[in-house]
Amino acid sequence: MKVLIPSPLHSYTGRARVDASGATLDALLADLDRSYPGIRFRMVDEQDRIRRHMRVFVNGDQVFDLSRPLGPSDEVVIVQALTGG
């Protein structure tokens, strides 16, 4: 499936769109990490939760649960949220 990668993570992938596969969001992120080592840690913390400055959307809906099932035609968009004060 197609995965849109945010600009700050292009240093891992070298491009904005990549292909990855997985039956769940967690499996998809693991597949990305196999192709682009270290990218999962930038998106998921040590408690296996999506980092608070990252947003993940599947077919336009924001997803918080890594066990979210995915289908082969789903589109995953990863966004780095703006933070600061």
Residue, then its C-alpha position, 0 to 999 in steps of 0.5 A: m500500500k502507499v504510505l505518505i511520509p512527512s518531510p522530516l522523515h525523508s532523510y530515512t526514505g529519500r522520498a515522500r511516498v513509499d510502498a509498505s505492507g502489513a495487516t495492521l498499522d504496527a505491521l506496516l510500521a515494522d515493514l517500513d523499519r525493515s526498509y528504512p531502519g530507525i524510522r519506526f522509532r521516530m514515530v512510535d515511543e518505548q511504550d508502543r504508542i504513536r508519539r504525541h508529535m506524530r499523526v497517522f491517518v488511514n483513508g483520511d481517518q486519524v488512527f491512534d491504535l497500532s493494532r488497527p487492521l489495514g487492507p491492501s488498498d488503504e492509504v496511510v498518511i503520516v504527518q508530523a504535528l506542529t508543536g511549540g509555544 
